[in-house]
């Protein structure tokens, strides 16, 4: 078939270097020539004759193609062409009918009789010799036929039959429309309507449950026959998720809609503090940990405001739990760290304090080296405090012992308790140790260039001395007979306070001292005579301290 309104391409094979021409003539090659031209190569040994539109020519025609080969005899290609009846099968609403059967009938006379053209008959173009033929999705049908009179009949199960009147060919019969009355079919997809949703997280990682805000309608099917599914995960995560809903009706029509779902977490975790703690002082108290739970976040971050160094006494510790959304909750734990008041004598370390005297504001050197614990207190941090005879305690803070197990600690300038006190040091890995020191008012340090008069008091080498007469450049303690008399520290005995005996002090008749845990009373004036060394000496026993 040659098209009325479009160019028709006829391709054929020939020798690679061929050239040729074509002509379109009337039936059986009768003149006049309707169209002519030259052929062109479109590939190795492949050629094409581009036949232009033949409108308004109608009826049977003959195409002649003449081919010249340089190395062979010429070749003629001759064939007849046909003019078609064609069109579409549609239903009552104008929709193409898929699967309709269209049958071609022919007669030599307009009044018939009309008979079905046999399948494969040469009355039809070689391009389509199937009769009847079945329409596809577009409802199209068509044949290229020789001249004659034709009728078309279309049918399909569930539809009425449609036929044409008598069709005379030529002229071409194009764009025929056969209309079948068919039972209604479902061609409309369901309609999904969604509204955005926001949920408060209700499970680990997000939200879980049946998603609301989705409505589905279908004009042809009841709701229970329409499938509605979504790609929502089992647990919707925090933040915004796009969920795609898909509805499919029994006819296979589908539609989709996207729903925006936002999951938020505005609920703080729950937290229960560990029990309040009351224990003896330690740098690292065993606090325990809070019980924390959150609906959404499996591992809230737990922090606390514990101090770098714990003070003695009662402190408040705040535990804070923060979930991944920034929600916080806190609770408070009370921590009481007590400084030991009952200091055992076997915990005493006589070498702990370098010196016998101290004054408010003084720095005291501590030596924690113990014969039975060599190196145990090297490069450690401990806690020091003062306890007086009345049981009052004063915290001296953290002290850091160096590699030689020594450290320094300062008496507060405001320390007002004078007399014999105990300095105790608490270690985390070893037992507490303590020693005594006499706290007195501040006195100047001895100066070899200064002139001192009788009664002047100086500090020297951790001890205190009183000048007995005028002196200059005479070292305190250098001679038991010199101008300087050492002031003994005061101890609290059962009978009351008593001063420790010193070799350089000048004692008068009736004075009582303590020496090696015993009390002694002088019988006359004495100096540099140790109590208990001479039964005939100046000292008489006066009981125990």
FENHU-V292857 format. One record per run of one state. SS is the DSSP state (alpha for helix, beta for strand, coil for the rest). FROM is the first residue (numbers start at 1). TO is the last residue. Records with the same first field share a line. If there is no record, write none. Layout:
SS = FROM-TO + FROM-TO
This chain:
coil = 1-7 + 14-18 + 26-26 + 30-34 + 39-39 + 44-45 + 52-60 + 69-74 + 82-82 + 92-95 + 97-100 + 108-114 + 117-123 + 125-132 + 135-139 + 146-147 + 156-158 + 160-161 + 164-166 + 170-172 + 181-181 + 183-190 + 195-196 + 201-202 + 204-205 + 208-213 + 218-222 + 226-226 + 231-235 + 238-238 + 249-253 + 265-269 + 273-276 + 281-290 + 294-300 + 305-312 + 323-327 + 339-344 + 349-352 + 354-356 + 359-362 + 368-380 + 388-392 + 401-405 + 411-418 + 427-432 + 440-444 + 446-450 + 453-456 + 461-462 + 468-470 + 473-483 + 487-489 + 494-495 + 501-506 + 508-511 + 516-517 + 523-525 + 527-538 + 545-545
beta = 8-13 + 19-25 + 35-38 + 40-43 + 46-51 + 61-68 + 75-81 + 83-91 + 96-96 + 101-107 + 115-116 + 124-124 + 133-134 + 140-145 + 148-155 + 159-159 + 162-163 + 167-169 + 173-180 + 182-182 + 191-194 + 197-200 + 203-203 + 206-207 + 214-217 + 227-230 + 236-237 + 239-248 + 254-264 + 270-272 + 277-280 + 291-293 + 301-304 + 313-322 + 328-338 + 348-348 + 353-353 + 357-358 + 363-367 + 381-387 + 393-400 + 406-410 + 419-426 + 433-439 + 445-445 + 451-452 + 457-460 + 463-467 + 471-472 + 484-486 + 490-493 + 496-500 + 507-507 + 512-515 + 518-522 + 526-526 + 539-544
alpha = 27-29 + 223-225 + 345-347
